[in-house]
Amino acid sequence: MKRTIIMASAAAAALTLFASQPASAQTLGTGIPLNSENEKTPEQIEKQKRIDDDYKATMRKIPDAKANDPWGNMRSADTSTPAKPTQLKPKSTAQKKKTNSAAD
């Protein structure tokens, strides 16, 4: 009984301790330098410029992709005009409905 109370107290203390600490990922510590743009040497800048130019040249060589429309052949050729709604004809009263009733 006394051991359970001690364990519960220790667990509550640990939970309070961990919950009150800030997340270490949110603090500014010695990690990734945020202002690395100013620290590049001219050689690094020139190398990055060559890499960017090579990438842009390669991207210009790739042909544009055609739009893939698997249902394209299912549509009519003239899709610029909207389809006219069809009107249902009213049923004539001359035709009587046949019913299968058990009362007959």
N, C-alpha and C positions, 0 to 999 in steps of 0.2 A: 504494500500500500504506500509506504513512504517512498519506495523506489519509483513508483509511477508518478508521484507528485514531483519528484526531482527531475525525472525525464521530461515531463510535460512542461515544467518551468524552463528547463534548458532548451527545449524545442521552441518555446515561445520567445525566449531571449534571442536565439539564433535567427528566428524569422524576423524579429524586429530589427536586429542588427543588419541583416542582408537587405531588407526592404528600405531601410533608411539611407543606404549607401547609393551614391549616384552611379549611373552606368559609365564604365570606363571608356566606352566608345564615343561618348558624347563630350568628353573633356579634350581640350587641346593639349596634347602632350608631345613627346618627341616621336613623331610618326612621319607621315608623308608631308613634305614641305608644300605649303599651299601657294607660295609665290615662286614657283620654279621657273616661270617665264623670264624673270630678270636674271637668273643665274646661268643662262646658257652661254656657252662660248661661241664665237663666230663660226668655228668649225661645225659645232652642233647645229647651229641655225642653217648653215649651208647644206648639211647632210639632210636635215628635215625638209628643206625646200626641194632638194633633188628627189627625195622619196615622194613628196606630194605631187611633183610634176610627173614623175613616172606613173603614179597611180592615176592621175587625170588622163594621161595619154593612153593608158591601158583601158580605162573606162570608155574613152571615145572609140576604141576599136570594137567594142562589143556592140553588136547590132541591137536595135530596139526590138523588144519582144512583141509579137502580135497578140492581140487580145484573144483569149481562148473562150469561145462561146459554143459549148456543146449543144445547145438548143437552137443555134442559129438557123439550121436548115428546117426547123419545125415552124418557123414564123413565115408569114407571107412576105413577098418581096416588097409590097407597099405598106410600110408600117407608119407612114407619116400621117395618114388620115385615120381618125378614130373609127372604130367599128360601130355600125349602127345597131342599136339595141333592137332585138326582135320582139314584136308584140304578140302575145298569145291571143288566139281567136277565142271569143266566148263560145261556150258549148251551146249548141242549139237545144231547144226544149223538145224537138221532135224525136230525138233519140232518147229513149228511156233506159235507165240503168237496170240491168237484170240483177236481182239479188237472190241469194240462196238463203232464204229464211226458213226456219223450222215451222213457222206458223202456217205455211201453205198446205 
